[in-house]
Amino acid sequence: MTRLYSMRTAIYPGSFDPITNGHLDVLQRATKLFDRVVVAVAKSESKHPLFTLEERAQMVGRAIRHLPNVEADSFEGLLVAYVERRSAQAVVRGLRAVSDFEFEFQLALMNRKLNERIETIFMMPKDTYTFLSSRIVKEIAQLGGDVSAFVPAHVRAALVAKFGSGPA
Ligand code: ADP
């Protein structure tokens, strides 16, 4: 019996304010499991992001240029509704430490309540990225620290443009 192969798509959602090497590490791992991964930048208005939705999506777009089966997009509203619109099967989230677990677990189970069909996959980054977060990168950049080991070069440039290159 012949079975038609259906393309497996995952959504990697987040604020990406801005995208870091930790995000990219998780993303690269996810590309090994799925035919296509969509990095979906959430509006996240309540988090008062440093960068606009357009700026964040643009930085993601540039960071993933070299990855053939990855796409950058942005969305507003319910994640599960977006996952359906994109005909995706799964949501990818990164787990850095136990501290991430409680919130991520609650989010995954709530999304399952809202849509039984969608699975959440947790992926762990390389250990050197477990301490990395967008929040910490912004703090270092604001204080004039060097973030070049933590983010792609164009993201570093965008941070310098926001904060200047020296201490505030
Ligand atoms: P959100 O506002 O949805 O938490 P983030 O952009 O902060 O958005 O994070 C998006 C996802 O990436 C989350 O699942 C988060 O746990 C994960 N993540 C963030 N930083 C890292 C990192 N350094 N290593 C692995 N996963 C990470």
Backbone and ligand atoms as CSV (ligand in chain L), in Angstrom:
chain,resi,resn,atom,element,x,y,z
A,1,MET,N,N,0.846,-1.204,0.000
A,1,MET,CA,C,0.000,0.000,0.000
A,1,MET,C,C,0.881,1.254,0.000
A,2,THR,N,N,0.577,2.182,-0.871
A,2,THR,CA,C,1.357,3.434,-0.898
A,2,THR,C,C,0.753,4.447,0.061
A,3,ARG,N,N,1.662,5.082,0.804
A,3,ARG,CA,C,1.194,6.149,1.708
A,3,ARG,C,C,1.785,7.457,1.244
A,4,LEU,N,N,0.938,8.443,1.095
A,4,LEU,CA,C,1.459,9.746,0.682
A,4,LEU,C,C,2.215,10.358,1.845
A,5,TYR,N,N,3.400,10.890,1.549
A,5,TYR,CA,C,4.214,11.508,2.591
A,5,TYR,C,C,3.668,12.905,2.868
A,6,SER,N,N,3.341,13.185,4.108
A,6,SER,CA,C,2.858,14.534,4.411
A,6,SER,C,C,3.965,15.322,5.113
A,7,MET,N,N,4.087,16.565,4.734
A,7,MET,CA,C,5.158,17.398,5.264
A,7,MET,C,C,4.911,17.730,6.730
A,8,ARG,N,N,5.953,17.539,7.548
A,8,ARG,CA,C,5.828,17.840,8.983
A,8,ARG,C,C,6.359,19.247,9.252
A,9,THR,N,N,5.486,20.084,9.793
A,9,THR,CA,C,5.866,21.469,10.078
A,9,THR,C,C,5.777,21.751,11.571
A,10,ALA,N,N,6.787,22.437,12.089
A,10,ALA,CA,C,6.753,22.872,13.492
A,10,ALA,C,C,6.811,24.390,13.555
A,11,ILE,N,N,6.143,24.920,14.562
A,11,ILE,CA,C,6.201,26.362,14.818
A,11,ILE,C,C,7.086,26.580,16.040
A,12,TYR,N,N,8.061,27.460,15.921
A,12,TYR,CA,C,8.893,27.841,17.072
A,12,TYR,C,C,8.492,29.275,17.453
A,13,PRO,N,N,7.596,29.409,18.437
A,13,PRO,CA,C,7.098,30.741,18.767
A,13,PRO,C,C,7.904,31.395,19.887
A,14,GLY,N,N,7.878,32.703,19.933
A,14,GLY,CA,C,8.559,33.413,21.019
A,14,GLY,C,C,8.530,34.906,20.767
A,15,SER,N,N,9.047,35.644,21.739
A,15,SER,CA,C,9.110,37.107,21.569
A,15,SER,C,C,10.328,37.485,20.725
A,16,PHE,N,N,11.410,36.717,20.855
A,16,PHE,CA,C,12.650,36.955,20.110
A,16,PHE,C,C,13.034,38.442,20.168
A,17,ASP,N,N,13.178,38.934,21.398
A,17,ASP,CA,C,13.430,40.373,21.618
A,17,ASP,C,C,14.802,40.599,22.245
A,18,PRO,N,N,15.896,40.373,21.546
A,18,PRO,CA,C,16.041,39.896,20.171
A,18,PRO,C,C,16.389,38.400,20.149
A,19,ILE,N,N,16.477,37.855,18.919
A,19,ILE,CA,C,16.902,36.453,18.746
A,19,ILE,C,C,18.350,36.305,19.229
A,20,THR,N,N,18.635,35.199,19.934
A,20,THR,CA,C,19.986,34.946,20.472
A,20,THR,C,C,20.540,33.645,19.880
A,21,ASN,N,N,21.811,33.369,20.188
A,21,ASN,CA,C,22.416,32.107,19.734
A,21,ASN,C,C,21.759,30.904,20.415
A,22,GLY,N,N,21.162,31.106,21.580
A,22,GLY,CA,C,20.425,30.030,22.253
A,22,GLY,C,C,19.195,29.635,21.450
A,23,HIS,N,N,18.436,30.640,20.992
A,23,HIS,CA,C,17.283,30.378,20.123
A,23,HIS,C,C,17.730,29.620,18.869
A,24,LEU,N,N,18.854,30.081,18.290
A,24,LEU,CA,C,19.318,29.478,17.032
A,24,LEU,C,C,19.769,28.042,17.232
A,25,ASP,N,N,20.317,27.755,18.406
A,25,ASP,CA,C,20.739,26.391,18.720
A,25,ASP,C,C,19.517,25.462,18.765
A,26,VAL,N,N,18.467,25.905,19.456
A,26,VAL,CA,C,17.232,25.106,19.540
A,26,VAL,C,C,16.645,24.920,18.140
A,27,LEU,N,N,16.639,26.013,17.385
A,27,LEU,CA,C,16.082,25.983,16.029
A,27,LEU,C,C,16.796,24.952,15.161
A,28,GLN,N,N,18.119,24.947,15.215
A,28,GLN,CA,C,18.894,24.014,14.404
A,28,GLN,C,C,18.568,22.569,14.772
A,29,ARG,N,N,18.377,22.331,16.066
A,29,ARG,CA,C,18.006,20.976,16.509
A,29,ARG,C,C,16.633,20.593,15.963
A,30,ALA,N,N,15.705,21.571,15.973
A,30,ALA,CA,C,14.339,21.296,15.505
A,30,ALA,C,C,14.315,20.976,14.009
A,31,THR,N,N,15.235,21.578,13.248
A,31,THR,CA,C,15.236,21.322,11.801
A,31,THR,C,C,15.586,19.864,11.483
A,32,LYS,N,N,16.210,19.177,12.446
A,32,LYS,CA,C,16.546,17.764,12.212
A,32,LYS,C,C,15.315,16.879,12.343
A,33,LEU,N,N,14.295,17.380,13.038
A,33,LEU,CA,C,13.100,16.568,13.299
A,33,LEU,C,C,11.942,16.863,12.360
A,34,PHE,N,N,11.957,18.060,11.759
A,34,PHE,CA,C,10.814,18.474,10.939
A,34,PHE,C,C,11.268,18.842,9.530
A,35,ASP,N,N,10.322,18.772,8.588
A,35,ASP,CA,C,10.644,19.163,7.210
A,35,ASP,C,C,10.759,20.678,7.099
A,36,ARG,N,N,9.946,21.357,7.927
A,36,ARG,CA,C,9.950,22.821,7.874
A,36,ARG,C,C,9.727,23.354,9.285
A,37,VAL,N,N,10.470,24.392,9.644
A,37,VAL,CA,C,10.255,25.039,10.946
A,37,VAL,C,C,9.983,26.521,10.690
A,38,VAL,N,N,8.896,27.005,11.271
A,38,VAL,CA,C,8.553,28.422,11.136
A,38,VAL,C,C,8.860,29.115,12.461
A,39,VAL,N,N,9.777,30.068,12.431
A,39,VAL,CA,C,10.060,30.863,13.633
A,39,VAL,C,C,9.009,31.967,13.655
A,40,ALA,N,N,8.122,31.908,14.632
A,40,ALA,CA,C,6.972,32.815,14.657
A,40,ALA,C,C,7.140,33.841,15.775
A,41,VAL,N,N,7.374,35.071,15.377
A,41,VAL,CA,C,7.601,36.142,16.348
A,41,VAL,C,C,6.247,36.652,16.843
A,42,ALA,N,N,6.047,36.521,18.146
A,42,ALA,CA,C,4.768,36.932,18.737
A,42,ALA,C,C,4.807,38.421,19.037
A,43,LYS,N,N,3.664,39.071,18.898
A,43,LYS,CA,C,3.615,40.519,19.143
A,43,LYS,C,C,4.050,40.833,20.578
A,44,SER,N,N,3.600,40.025,21.547
A,44,SER,CA,C,4.002,40.138,22.969
A,44,SER,C,C,3.930,41.559,23.522
A,45,GLU,N,N,2.829,42.239,23.220
A,45,GLU,CA,C,2.687,43.643,23.638
A,45,GLU,C,C,2.831,43.819,25.146
A,46,SER,N,N,2.280,42.856,25.888
A,46,SER,CA,C,2.279,42.988,27.352
A,46,SER,C,C,3.689,42.921,27.939
A,47,LYS,N,N,4.641,42.397,27.140
A,47,LYS,CA,C,6.026,42.319,27.637
A,47,LYS,C,C,6.821,43.589,27.333
A,48,HIS,N,N,6.169,44.555,26.701
A,48,HIS,CA,C,6.821,45.825,26.326
A,48,HIS,C,C,8.189,45.588,25.688
A,49,PRO,N,N,8.208,44.939,24.513
A,49,PRO,CA,C,9.496,44.601,23.887
A,49,PRO,C,C,10.337,45.845,23.551
A,50,LEU,N,N,11.651,45.645,23.546
A,50,LEU,CA,C,12.585,46.715,23.180
A,50,LEU,C,C,12.478,47.005,21.687
A,51,PHE,N,N,12.384,45.926,20.885
A,51,PHE,CA,C,12.309,46.067,19.432
A,51,PHE,C,C,10.863,45.897,18.966
A,52,THR,N,N,10.497,46.591,17.894
A,52,THR,CA,C,9.144,46.443,17.348
A,52,THR,C,C,9.005,45.039,16.754
A,53,LEU,N,N,7.766,44.668,16.492
A,53,LEU,CA,C,7.501,43.349,15.892
A,53,LEU,C,C,8.245,43.225,14.555
A,54,GLU,N,N,8.217,44.301,13.772
A,54,GLU,CA,C,8.881,44.282,12.460
A,54,GLU,C,C,10.391,44.123,12.630
A,55,GLU,N,N,10.967,44.852,13.570
A,55,GLU,CA,C,12.420,44.751,13.801
A,55,GLU,C,C,12.793,43.341,14.247
A,56,ARG,N,N,11.998,42.780,15.155
A,56,ARG,CA,C,12.302,41.436,15.673
A,56,ARG,C,C,12.213,40.396,14.552
A,57,ALA,N,N,11.153,40.507,13.718
A,57,ALA,CA,C,10.970,39.538,12.625
A,57,ALA,C,C,12.097,39.680,11.593
A,58,GLN,N,N,12.503,40.931,11.371
A,58,GLN,CA,C,13.582,41.169,10.402
A,58,GLN,C,C,14.908,40.561,10.893
A,59,MET,N,N,15.183,40.717,12.188
A,59,MET,CA,C,16.416,40.149,12.750
A,59,MET,C,C,16.388,38.627,12.670
A,60,VAL,N,N,15.205,38.039,12.913
A,60,VAL,CA,C,15.070,36.579,12.795
A,60,VAL,C,C,15.319,36.182,11.344
A,61,GLY,N,N,14.695,36.900,10.417
A,61,GLY,CA,C,14.829,36.584,8.988
A,61,GLY,C,C,16.290,36.546,8.567
A,62,ARG,N,N,17.037,37.522,9.035
A,62,ARG,CA,C,18.456,37.578,8.664
A,62,ARG,C,C,19.253,36.463,9.327
A,63,ALA,N,N,18.882,36.112,10.545
A,63,ALA,CA,C,19.627,35.074,11.287
A,63,ALA,C,C,19.402,33.677,10.713
A,64,ILE,N,N,18.308,33.481,9.988
A,64,ILE,CA,C,17.983,32.127,9.493
A,64,ILE,C,C,18.223,31.979,7.992
A,65,ARG,N,N,18.758,33.040,7.372
A,65,ARG,CA,C,18.954,33.044,5.913
A,65,ARG,C,C,19.646,31.805,5.384
A,66,HIS,N,N,20.608,31.272,6.191
A,66,HIS,CA,C,21.418,30.146,5.716
A,66,HIS,C,C,20.722,28.798,5.941
A,67,LEU,N,N,19.558,28.801,6.569
A,67,LEU,CA,C,18.873,27.531,6.862
A,67,LEU,C,C,17.747,27.307,5.844
A,68,PRO,N,N,17.885,26.285,4.998
A,68,PRO,CA,C,16.956,26.136,3.875
A,68,PRO,C,C,15.512,25.809,4.257
A,69,ASN,N,N,15.305,25.066,5.335
A,69,ASN,CA,C,13.915,24.666,5.641
A,69,ASN,C,C,13.319,25.456,6.804
A,70,VAL,N,N,13.803,26.688,6.954
A,70,VAL,CA,C,13.296,27.544,8.048
A,70,VAL,C,C,12.733,28.830,7.461
A,71,GLU,N,N,11.649,29.286,8.090
A,71,GLU,CA,C,10.985,30.502,7.607
A,71,GLU,C,C,10.730,31.423,8.796
A,72,ALA,N,N,10.761,32.719,8.573
A,72,ALA,CA,C,10.430,33.673,9.643
A,72,ALA,C,C,9.050,34.258,9.372
A,73,ASP,N,N,8.272,34.419,10.445
A,73,ASP,CA,C,6.926,34.991,10.304
A,73,ASP,C,C,6.612,35.701,11.610
A,74,SER,N,N,5.504,36.414,11.646
A,74,SER,CA,C,5.060,37.001,12.910
A,74,SER,C,C,3.566,36.747,13.060
A,75,PHE,N,N,3.105,36.786,14.296
A,75,PHE,CA,C,1.674,36.550,14.512
A,75,PHE,C,C,1.185,37.315,15.737
A,76,GLU,N,N,-0.144,37.496,15.745
A,76,GLU,CA,C,-0.809,38.097,16.902
A,76,GLU,C,C,-1.904,37.139,17.324
A,77,GLY,N,N,-2.270,37.177,18.570
A,77,GLY,CA,C,-3.400,36.364,19.020
A,77,GLY,C,C,-2.977,34.991,19.474
A,78,LEU,N,N,-3.936,34.064,19.483
A,78,LEU,CA,C,-3.708,32.731,20.049
A,78,LEU,C,C,-2.724,31.916,19.223
A,79,LEU,N,N,-1.758,31.326,19.915
A,79,LEU,CA,C,-0.762,30.493,19.229
A,79,LEU,C,C,-1.428,29.308,18.524
A,80,VAL,N,N,-2.372,28.631,19.207
A,80,VAL,CA,C,-2.973,27.427,18.594
A,80,VAL,C,C,-3.726,27.773,17.304
A,81,ALA,N,N,-4.294,28.965,17.258
A,81,ALA,CA,C,-4.999,29.380,16.038
A,81,ALA,C,C,-3.981,29.585,14.916
A,82,TYR,N,N,-2.843,30.160,15.268
A,82,TYR,CA,C,-1.778,30.376,14.273
A,82,TYR,C,C,-1.241,29.028,13.763
A,83,VAL,N,N,-1.052,28.081,14.680
A,83,VAL,CA,C,-0.537,26.751,14.303
A,83,VAL,C,C,-1.491,26.093,13.297
A,84,GLU,N,N,-2.797,26.225,13.531
A,84,GLU,CA,C,-3.799,25.673,12.601
A,84,GLU,C,C,-3.716,26.364,11.243
A,85,ARG,N,N,-3.627,27.701,11.287
A,85,ARG,CA,C,-3.560,28.466,10.027
A,85,ARG,C,C,-2.378,28.021,9.185
A,86,ARG,N,N,-1.258,27.683,9.849
A,86,ARG,CA,C,-0.060,27.285,9.119
A,86,ARG,C,C,-0.025,25.782,8.823
A,87,SER,N,N,-1.102,25.073,9.159
A,87,SER,CA,C,-1.192,23.615,8.966
A,87,SER,C,C,0.014,22.897,9.577
A,88,ALA,N,N,0.414,23.332,10.777
A,88,ALA,CA,C,1.565,22.719,11.450
A,88,ALA,C,C,1.091,21.637,12.419
A,89,GLN,N,N,2.016,20.739,12.780
A,89,GLN,CA,C,1.681,19.632,13.678
A,89,GLN,C,C,2.178,19.858,15.097
A,90,ALA,N,N,3.201,20.708,15.243
A,90,ALA,CA,C,3.834,20.794,16.559
A,90,ALA,C,C,4.334,22.204,16.866
A,91,VAL,N,N,4.528,22.415,18.168
A,91,VAL,CA,C,5.119,23.659,18.668
A,91,VAL,C,C,6.445,23.279,19.315
A,92,VAL,N,N,7.496,24.019,19.005
A,92,VAL,CA,C,8.800,23.771,19.628
A,92,VAL,C,C,9.057,24.862,20.661
A,93,ARG,N,N,9.498,24.449,21.845
A,93,ARG,CA,C,9.904,25.416,22.874
A,93,ARG,C,C,11.251,24.981,23.440
A,94,GLY,N,N,12.031,25.942,23.873
A,94,GLY,CA,C,13.331,25.628,24.455
A,94,GLY,C,C,13.224,25.508,25.962
A,95,LEU,N,N,13.970,24.569,26.514
A,95,LEU,CA,C,14.021,24.414,27.982
A,95,LEU,C,C,15.461,24.592,28.426
A,96,ARG,N,N,15.691,25.633,29.205
A,96,ARG,CA,C,17.054,25.895,29.650
A,96,ARG,C,C,17.353,25.224,30.979
A,97,ALA,N,N,16.428,25.353,31.899
A,97,ALA,CA,C,16.672,24.861,33.256
A,97,ALA,C,C,15.337,24.551,33.906
A,98,VAL,N,N,15.406,24.038,35.107
A,98,VAL,CA,C,14.183,23.704,35.848
A,98,VAL,C,C,13.300,24.947,35.960
A,99,SER,N,N,13.937,26.114,36.060
A,99,SER,CA,C,13.171,27.357,36.212
A,99,SER,C,C,12.230,27.609,35.031
A,100,ASP,N,N,12.580,27.143,33.840
A,100,ASP,CA,C,11.693,27.299,32.673
A,100,ASP,C,C,10.523,26.333,32.741
A,101,PHE,N,N,10.712,25.223,33.465
A,101,PHE,CA,C,9.809,24.094,33.316
A,101,PHE,C,C,8.361,24.406,33.702
A,102,GLU,N,N,8.169,25.014,34.872
A,102,GLU,CA,C,6.813,25.174,35.386
A,102,GLU,C,C,5.937,25.981,34.419
A,103,PHE,N,N,6.462,27.100,33.969
A,103,PHE,CA,C,5.695,27.939,33.052
A,103,PHE,C,C,5.468,27.234,31.721
A,104,GLU,N,N,6.517,26.608,31.193
A,104,GLU,CA,C,6.413,25.945,29.890
A,104,GLU,C,C,5.426,24.768,29.933
A,105,PHE,N,N,5.435,24.060,31.052
A,105,PHE,CA,C,4.540,22.916,31.251
A,105,PHE,C,C,3.080,23.391,31.253
A,106,GLN,N,N,2.837,24.486,31.973
A,106,GLN,CA,C,1.491,25.045,32.054
A,106,GLN,C,C,1.019,25.500,30.666
A,107,LEU,N,N,1.909,26.164,29.955
A,107,LEU,CA,C,1.585,26.667,28.618
A,107,LEU,C,C,1.259,25.512,27.664
A,108,ALA,N,N,2.090,24.464,27.717
A,108,ALA,CA,C,1.902,23.323,26.816
A,108,ALA,C,C,0.562,22.630,27.104
A,109,LEU,N,N,0.243,22.469,28.386
A,109,LEU,CA,C,-1.008,21.779,28.721
A,109,LEU,C,C,-2.214,22.640,28.376
A,110,MET,N,N,-2.083,23.944,28.546
A,110,MET,CA,C,-3.187,24.834,28.171
A,110,MET,C,C,-3.394,24.789,26.659
A,111,ASN,N,N,-2.307,24.809,25.907
A,111,ASN,CA,C,-2.441,24.733,24.449
A,111,ASN,C,C,-3.074,23.409,24.031
A,112,ARG,N,N,-2.776,22.339,24.762
A,112,ARG,CA,C,-3.382,21.042,24.454
A,112,ARG,C,C,-4.883,21.063,24.739
A,113,LYS,N,N,-5.270,21.752,25.814
A,113,LYS,CA,C,-6.702,21.902,26.124
A,113,LYS,C,C,-7.414,22.645,24.998
A,114,LEU,N,N,-6.715,23.659,24.473
A,114,LEU,CA,C,-7.320,24.481,23.423
A,114,LEU,C,C,-7.351,23.751,22.082
A,115,ASN,N,N,-6.353,22.898,21.859
A,115,ASN,CA,C,-6.323,22.113,20.613
A,115,ASN,C,C,-5.559,20.811,20.844
A,116,GLU,N,N,-6.310,19.753,20.983
A,116,GLU,CA,C,-5.794,18.411,21.308
A,116,GLU,C,C,-4.790,17.902,20.268
A,117,ARG,N,N,-4.932,18.361,19.035
A,117,ARG,CA,C,-4.165,17.843,17.904
A,117,ARG,C,C,-2.693,18.311,17.906
A,118,ILE,N,N,-2.433,19.421,18.582
A,118,ILE,CA,C,-1.097,20.023,18.492
A,118,ILE,C,C,-0.193,19.530,19.620
A,119,GLU,N,N,0.975,19.000,19.255
A,119,GLU,CA,C,1.937,18.526,20.264
A,119,GLU,C,C,2.987,19.606,20.530
A,120,THR,N,N,3.467,19.670,21.773
A,120,THR,CA,C,4.571,20.579,22.104
A,120,THR,C,C,5.826,19.745,22.313
A,121,ILE,N,N,6.910,20.147,21.664
A,121,ILE,CA,C,8.193,19.456,21.805
A,121,ILE,C,C,9.158,20.395,22.526
A,122,PHE,N,N,9.783,19.895,23.582
A,122,PHE,CA,C,10.775,20.697,24.301
A,122,PHE,C,C,12.171,20.276,23.863
A,123,MET,N,N,13.015,21.260,23.610
A,123,MET,CA,C,14.377,20.939,23.203
A,123,MET,C,C,15.363,21.692,24.089
A,124,MET,N,N,16.443,21.013,24.433
A,124,MET,CA,C,17.459,21.639,25.281
A,124,MET,C,C,18.590,22.167,24.418
A,125,PRO,N,N,19.064,23.380,24.726
A,125,PRO,CA,C,20.177,23.916,23.943
A,125,PRO,C,C,21.494,23.301,24.407
A,126,LYS,N,N,22.544,23.567,23.669
A,126,LYS,CA,C,23.906,23.231,24.083
A,126,LYS,C,C,24.125,23.841,25.472
A,127,ASP,N,N,24.845,23.134,26.332
A,127,ASP,CA,C,24.932,23.599,27.738
A,127,ASP,C,C,25.455,25.033,27.881
A,128,THR,N,N,26.316,25.466,26.954
A,128,THR,CA,C,26.858,26.826,27.087
A,128,THR,C,C,25.789,27.904,26.880
A,129,TYR,N,N,24.625,27.525,26.362
A,129,TYR,CA,C,23.568,28.518,26.141
A,129,TYR,C,C,22.489,28.482,27.220
A,130,THR,N,N,22.667,27.624,28.206
A,130,THR,CA,C,21.582,27.478,29.188
A,130,THR,C,C,21.436,28.730,30.068
A,131,PHE,N,N,22.467,29.555,30.109
A,131,PHE,CA,C,22.398,30.778,30.931
A,131,PHE,C,C,21.921,31.974,30.119
A,132,LEU,N,N,21.690,31.763,28.837
A,132,LEU,CA,C,21.446,32.879,27.914
A,132,LEU,C,C,19.963,33.194,27.773
A,133,SER,N,N,19.630,34.473,27.849
A,133,SER,CA,C,18.244,34.887,27.587
A,133,SER,C,C,18.276,36.245,26.898
A,134,SER,N,N,17.200,36.578,26.185
A,134,SER,CA,C,17.126,37.894,25.526
A,134,SER,C,C,17.230,38.992,26.574
A,135,ARG,N,N,16.625,38.762,27.728
A,135,ARG,CA,C,16.615,39.779,28.789
A,135,ARG,C,C,18.048,40.096,29.247
A,136,ILE,N,N,18.829,39.052,29.470
A,136,ILE,CA,C,20.199,39.252,29.947
A,136,ILE,C,C,21.060,39.932,28.877
A,137,VAL,N,N,20.845,39.548,27.623
A,137,VAL,CA,C,21.595,40.165,26.515
A,137,VAL,C,C,21.297,41.671,26.457
A,138,LYS,N,N,20.015,42.020,26.637
A,138,LYS,CA,C,19.639,43.447,26.605
A,138,LYS,C,C,20.282,44.200,27.762
A,139,GLU,N,N,20.313,43.569,28.923
A,139,GLU,CA,C,20.917,44.220,30.099
A,139,GLU,C,C,22.403,44.478,29.881
A,140,ILE,N,N,23.101,43.459,29.354
A,140,ILE,CA,C,24.546,43.602,29.107
A,140,ILE,C,C,24.792,44.719,28.086
A,141,ALA,N,N,23.986,44.698,26.997
A,141,ALA,CA,C,24.168,45.703,25.938
A,141,ALA,C,C,23.901,47.105,26.483
A,142,GLN,N,N,22.892,47.227,27.321
A,142,GLN,CA,C,22.549,48.540,27.879
A,142,GLN,C,C,23.686,49.091,28.756
A,143,LEU,N,N,24.391,48.163,29.400
A,143,LEU,CA,C,25.499,48.572,30.271
A,143,LEU,C,C,26.821,48.688,29.512
A,144,GLY,N,N,26.750,48.549,28.197
A,144,GLY,CA,C,27.938,48.729,27.368
A,144,GLY,C,C,28.814,47.491,27.263
A,145,GLY,N,N,28.297,46.336,27.675
A,145,GLY,CA,C,29.067,45.090,27.598
A,145,GLY,C,C,29.060,44.514,26.190
A,146,ASP,N,N,29.986,43.584,25.944
A,146,ASP,CA,C,30.126,42.980,24.619
A,146,ASP,C,C,29.240,41.740,24.521
A,147,VAL,N,N,28.283,41.768,23.605
A,147,VAL,CA,C,27.355,40.636,23.478
A,147,VAL,C,C,27.662,39.781,22.253
A,148,SER,N,N,28.833,39.984,21.655
A,148,SER,CA,C,29.106,39.305,20.377
A,148,SER,C,C,29.150,37.777,20.487
A,149,ALA,N,N,29.386,37.230,21.684
A,149,ALA,CA,C,29.388,35.770,21.818
A,149,ALA,C,C,27.967,35.210,21.958
A,150,PHE,N,N,26.991,36.083,22.135
A,150,PHE,CA,C,25.637,35.614,22.468
A,150,PHE,C,C,24.601,35.809,21.374
A,151,VAL,N,N,24.895,36.702,20.440
A,151,VAL,CA,C,23.911,37.001,19.377
A,151,VAL,C,C,24.631,37.132,18.033
A,152,PRO,N,N,23.888,36.961,16.910
A,152,PRO,CA,C,24.516,37.178,15.598
A,152,PRO,C,C,24.973,38.642,15.469
A,153,ALA,N,N,25.924,38.885,14.546
A,153,ALA,CA,C,26.537,40.221,14.415
A,153,ALA,C,C,25.507,41.317,14.132
A,154,HIS,N,N,24.505,41.014,13.296
A,154,HIS,CA,C,23.526,42.074,12.972
A,154,HIS,C,C,22.643,42.420,14.177
A,155,VAL,N,N,22.453,41.444,15.086
A,155,VAL,CA,C,21.662,41.707,16.296
A,155,VAL,C,C,22.476,42.580,17.249
A,156,ARG,N,N,23.769,42.274,17.339
A,156,ARG,CA,C,24.660,43.092,18.165
A,156,ARG,C,C,24.628,44.540,17.668
A,157,ALA,N,N,24.690,44.704,16.343
A,157,ALA,CA,C,24.669,46.055,15.758
A,157,ALA,C,C,23.353,46.766,16.098
A,158,ALA,N,N,22.263,46.037,16.063
A,158,ALA,CA,C,20.951,46.636,16.379
A,158,ALA,C,C,20.893,47.054,17.844
A,159,LEU,N,N,21.518,46.258,18.718
A,159,LEU,CA,C,21.543,46.600,20.146
A,159,LEU,C,C,22.402,47.841,20.384
A,160,VAL,N,N,23.545,47.903,19.697
A,160,VAL,CA,C,24.419,49.069,19.827
A,160,VAL,C,C,23.687,50.315,19.323
A,161,ALA,N,N,22.916,50.161,18.227
A,161,ALA,CA,C,22.166,51.294,17.686
A,161,ALA,C,C,21.114,51.779,18.690
A,162,LYS,N,N,20.516,50.858,19.437
A,162,LYS,CA,C,19.493,51.238,20.432
A,162,LYS,C,C,20.125,51.918,21.639
A,163,PHE,N,N,21.217,51.309,22.120
A,163,PHE,CA,C,21.763,51.751,23.408
A,163,PHE,C,C,23.034,52.590,23.304
A,164,GLY,N,N,23.683,52.584,22.137
A,164,GLY,CA,C,25.004,53.186,22.043
A,164,GLY,C,C,26.023,52.138,22.465
A,165,SER,N,N,27.320,52.404,22.212
A,165,SER,CA,C,28.314,51.353,22.461
A,165,SER,C,C,28.943,51.418,23.850
A,166,GLY,N,N,28.656,52.467,24.606
A,166,GLY,CA,C,29.247,52.580,25.955
A,166,GLY,C,C,28.186,52.473,27.035
A,167,PRO,N,N,28.589,52.512,28.304
A,167,PRO,CA,C,27.630,52.421,29.391
A,167,PRO,C,C,26.648,53.583,29.351
A,168,ALA,N,N,25.391,53.293,29.726
A,168,ALA,CA,C,24.350,54.331,29.679
A,168,ALA,C,C,24.637,55.408,30.742
L,1,ADP,P1,P,8.751,33.976,25.184
L,1,ADP,O1,O,8.412,35.423,25.441
L,1,ADP,O2,O,7.660,33.247,24.459
L,1,ADP,O3,O,9.296,33.214,26.348
L,1,ADP,P2,P,11.449,34.037,24.158
L,1,ADP,O4,O,11.900,34.694,22.901
L,1,ADP,O5,O,11.993,34.560,25.437
L,1,ADP,O6,O,9.894,34.099,24.081
L,1,ADP,O7,O,11.757,32.479,24.095
L,1,ADP,C1,C,11.203,31.662,23.087
L,1,ADP,C2,C,11.496,30.226,23.387
L,1,ADP,O8,O,12.899,29.997,23.316
L,1,ADP,C3,C,11.096,29.774,24.806
L,1,ADP,O9,O,10.660,28.441,24.742
L,1,ADP,C4,C,12.360,29.888,25.595
L,1,ADP,O10,O,12.358,28.987,26.685
L,1,ADP,C5,C,13.379,29.482,24.540
L,1,ADP,N1,N,14.707,30.045,24.796
L,1,ADP,C6,C,15.061,31.311,25.039
L,1,ADP,N2,N,16.384,31.437,25.234
L,1,ADP,C7,C,16.894,30.183,25.120
L,1,ADP,C8,C,18.202,29.613,25.254
L,1,ADP,N3,N,19.257,30.338,25.572
L,1,ADP,N4,N,18.319,28.297,25.067
L,1,ADP,C9,C,17.251,27.532,24.796
L,1,ADP,N5,N,16.007,27.978,24.681
L,1,ADP,C10,C,15.811,29.293,24.836
